[in-house]
Amino acid sequence: MPVHLVPMSPERFPAWLERSRGEYERDLVVTGESEEDARRHSVESMEGAFASGAPTAHNAVFDLVDEFGRTVGYLWVGRGGSGGGNSGDDASWWIWDVLVDEQHQGRGFGREAMHLAEEYARSQGAETLGLSVFAFNAAARGLYDSLGYEPVSVKMRKTL
């Protein structure tokens, strides 16, 4: 099924921002951060990314919309790198968040969203596109591997 990107409306953006922040916070807790640290980390990350309170061409948020006009997920892509914010390199872009709603997963929307992210970043001058994926997210890791994304670093931790 085809999917296309629709810039997120200003009316929907605050709810998306809260949802994305919450998703990130939950993922951080799964990786071992305390709820308090995860909340602080996710709030700081979102406030830093959207200091103006809205997306921009270089920090864009889209609804993923299917051929029937249904929103099936979202994509956040922008300039910068894993260090956060704008790395100062206009050619290095990052997928900050991509999500296909659970009821729409398994239909190829995630793969198509990744292709659309690449097209958008390329149209904005990107030469590379990076992303981070939590180790517990095996399905996403498999998708990214199949699309040619390669690991450039690996974080490891041992609970004592």
N, C-alpha and C positions, 0 to 999 in steps of 0.2 A: 504494500500500500504506500502510495506517495505521501510525503509530509512536506510542509514548507514552513519557512520562518516568517512570523509576523511580529514586528516590533511590539514589545509589551506596552500597553497603554498606560498613561500616567495614573489612571484610576485603579488599574490592577497592580501596579508596581509595589505599593506598600504591603499588600497581602503577600505578594511573591517574596519580597524581601524578608518578611517574617517567616514564611515557610522555608525558604532556603537557609536562613540562619538557624532555624530549628533543626532541619535535616543535618546540617553541619555539626551542630551541637551534639545531636544523638550519635553521629558517627564518631565524634571525638570521645564520647563516653565509652563506646564499644571498644575503642583502642586503648582505654585505660585512664583517660583523664578524669579527674573528679568532675562532678556535675557543676560545681562552682567555677573551676578552671575552664571547662568546656564552654560554659555560658559566657564568661569574660572573653575568651579567645574568639568565639563566634561573633559576638557583638563588636569587638574591636576590628575584626576582619571586615565585616560589612560596613561599619562606619568609615573605615579607611577607603574602601572601594567606592562608596557612594556618598562621599562627603557633601556633594551638592544635593543629595536626595533624589537623584534621577540618573538613569543610564545615559551614556554618550555614545558616539560612533566608535570610540576607542575602548569602550567598556559597555558592550551592548547586551541587552537581555531580550530574548525572543520567546514567544509562545511557539510551541510546535503544534501545527494545525494540520489535521488530516484532510483528505479529499472531500469529506462531508462537512467541513467547517468546525469539527470538534477539536478543542484543545486537548492534546494527549500528553503534554509535558512541557518542558522548558529547556532553554539553553542560555548560558551566560558565557560569553567569549570576549576577550579583550587583550590589549597590549600588556606586556609585562611577563613576569616569570614566577617561579615557585617562591621567590622571596617576598612576593606580595607587591601590590601597587604597580607602578610603571617602572620597569627596569631601566628606562632611558634608551632602550633599543627598539626603535619603531618596527624592526623586522621580526622581532620575537613576540609571538602571541601565545595566549594560554586559554585553554578551556577551563574556566573556573568552576562551572557546575553544569551538568546535563542530567536530566531526569525524564524518564518516560513513566507516566503513572502506571501503577501496578496492573490495573485492568487492561492496559493497552500494550503491555510487554509481550515479547515473543512474536511480534508482527513485522520486525525490521525497522521500526521507527528509530531506535537508537542508532543503528548503522547509518540510516539516512541523515539523522541529525548530525552525526560526525562528519559526513560528507559536506553537508551544508555549512557547518562550522568552518571547515577547511576552505570552502569557496568564499565565505564571507571574509575570513581573515586574509586570504590571498587578495581579495578586492580592496582591502585596506592597506596593502603593502607588506603583509607578512611573508616571511621566507621560511619560518619554522612555526610549528604549533605544538605546544606541550600540554601536559595535564598531569595531575596526580590522581592516584587511585588507592583507596585503602586496601590493604592486603586481604581483608576478609571478603571483599567484593569480587569473587571469582568470575561471575558472569561478565562484569564490566572488563576485568583484566583480559578475559578471553576475547572479547570484542575488540579491545584496543590492540591486542597482539595480532589479530586477524587483519586489522586495518594498517599494519605496518609501524605502529608506535613501538619504540624500543626503550627499554629501561636506560636511564642515564645515571641514576643513583638508587641505592636501596638503604632504607633506614631499618635498623634492627634493634630489638630490645628484649631483655630477659627480666621477668618478674622474680624478685628475690624474696 
